[in-house]
């Protein structure tokens, strides 16, 4: 009689923990294929929405601040417009520099900008997702990572009330969308830096953190506030004595990031342009007075009422569940899977890390509304293009929470040796929710497409007429306002002295003035 060797203790745990009995071996490949199918469907759906936005970039035409940035970049050059912003506008030197680069070749830069944003954002989010999945102990599933990246972007661009401004209007994307893209890549740099064993390379990463943060401090005040809150929270939790981090590297990186932001904001706030801008504002109560804080709180509630009224944002959590589920299936089954930090980090610290995004989003959004009310008055909260600065971390947090839920669900069902229909039904339900969230965005994309293409045709016809008249020696030409995206056009005010848009249009065409048609 032949005898077979008894399984070792490790082999026994492997079989039990992964649920790979006769039934487990049969349904795991099917579940993987189902997850791939769900991921592929979401990549196609979200990718199509994002691709439409990139395509519409070809139909972007100047409006509002575009007119001023375009003629200044053409006549003053990159350094000239940077100096102009610092001395006479608002002090945002990095903002002005990017404007000079983007508008330096006429309209070519603004047309390709949406594509550049989408591509760099997609790659950055996928790479960040790879780091997160490895942290969970799984193997990155590229298709699902692309689904998450594209779905988050589709929700960011189209779920809000100002889709045109978030993706297609260059002044807003420079101030509020590009900073989030830079922030994702800076986070990847930070992860690489704190893990770098070579001191010289690590020092370079620390220096880069300060310089990037300094630039962002002179690019976008709202993003500086939100990212500063996040970096401060991570830095405090990363103190070695709290046992979350073993070295001072994470704390040092966060401290340098916050220092760079503060220095950038100081340069911006003390600039001649910022002083001039504050001088134009009417005297009002201090933003920290009881009345203003009460008004800011009401504005903050109105803003969150608008955000929470859009249930499509739950799609970020749904696609995150698929990511976590897939990571769990592809993780090495070597006993009960536990993250390294679960075993080495106190439970209170684990809870603090998981809850950190909540105060960052809550306090960050309040800080954004406070700044808007200070700069634009009681209606400032409606400037939804600025919401991007806290909507990005909100969507990423929803995706992370969804991934943690999916990873837990995968382990739970594996322990219970759930049948294939149960697991499949869960995946189909979550994938269906994510797909429904994307479907809700379709009417918004249709309206954006119609408005952008229609305006581009009308703008081209008017532009051709004005240039013809200017070439014939006309110094006063007619202009018909072409509104889009709730943005200002010439004649937005009855006071000609305050009509800065009309003045910039005249300078763009090289004429003395324009009049309404």
Secondary structure by P-SEA (a helix, b strand, c coil): cbbbbcccaaaaaaaaaacccaaaaacaaaaaaaaaaaaaaaaaaaaaaaaaaaaaccccccccaaaaaaaaaacccaaaaaaaaacccccaaaaaaaaaaaaccccccccaaaaaaaaaaaaaaaaaaaaaaaaacccccaaaaaaaaaaaaaaacccccccccccccaaaaacccaaaaaaaaaaaaaaaaaacccaaaaaaaaaaaaaaaaaaaaccaaaaaaaaaaaaaaaaaacccccccccaaaaaaaaaaaaaaaaaaaaaaacaaaaaaaaacccccccccaaaaaaaaaaaaaaaaaaaaccccaaaaaaaaaaaaaaaaaccccccccccccccccaaaaaaaaaaaaaaaaaaaaaaaaaaaaccccccccccccaaaaaaaaaaaaaaaaaaaaaaaaaaaaaacccaaaaaaaaaaaaaaaaaaaaaaaaaaaaaaaaaaaaaaaaaaaaaaaaaaaaacccbbbbbbbbcccccccccccccccaaaaaaaaaaacccccccc
